[in-house]
Amino acid sequence: MARKFLYVFAFLIALVIAGAFAYRLYGVEILRMALVPSEAFKAQPRVAPERYADRAMWIARPDIPANPALWTPAGYTPEPSPRAAVFFIHPTSYIGRDHWNATLDDAETNARAAIFLRGQASAFNAAGEIWSPRYRQATFGAFLTSVADANRALDLAYGDVAAAFATFVEQVDPKRPIILAGHSQGALHLTRLLREQIAGKPIAKRIVAAYVVGWPVSKTTDLAALGLPECTRPDQARCLLSWESFAEPADPQQITDLYDQTQGFDGRPRRGTDMVCTNPLTGTAGADAPATANLGTLYPSADLSSASIAPGAVPARCGPRGILLIGAPPEVGSYVLPGNNYHVYDYSLFWANVRADAQRRLAAFGAKR
């Protein structure tokens, strides 16, 4: 059954990439027709934090058998006694257009989310026990339209994330350090979680680092509201990392155009402002690093059932506007988006470096206490 889900996932991603190709030819309207729900958003009750006491509400939790976040490539093993607790918010795994939000018991959507955890959250399993909630995520199409229903769908999804985080905090030892991480839609929800549940509150003292990956964060208009400075040193704790990966020649216009139309968390326009760009190979801001600095990139098998790791394959440098440039397009898979956008691979390109980064920042956090 698991292998069946992997094939279904690969097929559905292929449809998304086909849509991306169509975008190049016919514009965003064809994607909207294919992926934006036609029904009106239907309000749903909020999930109470108490529901997340049930481990069935989690994709990853320390007491879940066959926890996908414990996967590692050959030569790596999870730390048996990790010091930190990791709250990881997975990216969009629901691409249907029947509803604005996924259901919590959608087997295929949950199976795809588990694949993301193996390739992304697993990078943190040497530093902490990983908790990753199921949530009624907004569908992929919500990011292709500006209609109010899309924002309602994202708000519903965030409500689940916030409820899960409340239970996470309640169940984790109050003396244990916390690492926050997310990707894409998960990173978007993480920015709101930082603003509403962490910044300026006592729990902020427990945050080792926040990995806001695959979602733009403006240095000028966003950072102050998130309560964490940009990470500028590889051994810095209590800071924020963010990057968006593009091979060269890069065309990030789809991202920068939308970004420039939005307001930052402080109410000022983001137009023309630089995004936070952490080089994951160095753990520093605005840096350049050769491929030799890459400790290991994940290369998935054709059916996504496994992955191997190879060091020294992919360089990285922070380019204009804060886009992370990775040189010539690496052959890590078929799911590259228009403009040489390696969004799907933001973590796996630098898997071993992210792993080392989390351990290093956790050690620095401990040294400061």
Disulfide bonds with the S-S distance in Angstrom:
Cys231-Cys239 2.01
Cys277-Cys318 2.12
